[in-house]
């Protein structure tokens, strides 16, 4: 049985969601490291925006 084709954008988004959850856990558990968690979350946000823009450019 063949596996269905994978969509790389969806996979990256899935990993980004997991990473965002890890940032939130880091923020909650460490309390003093909120700046690091915020920087990682912002970086993830920029990565998501980049992939979203590239996906919309491929459709057009």
Phi, psi and omega in degrees: 000131182278147175278146177292150181297143181268143176261113184297328179295316180294323179295317179296319178297323178297314178295325179293323177295319177297317179296322178296321176296322178294322176298317179296318178297319178297318179298316183288318187281330186261336179057313182277349184255031184296328181293319178297315179297321179294318179296318178296318180296320178295318178299316179297321177300316179295322178297316179298318178298320180297315179293324178295317178294318180293326178292321179288329177290327179290328180289327183276000000 
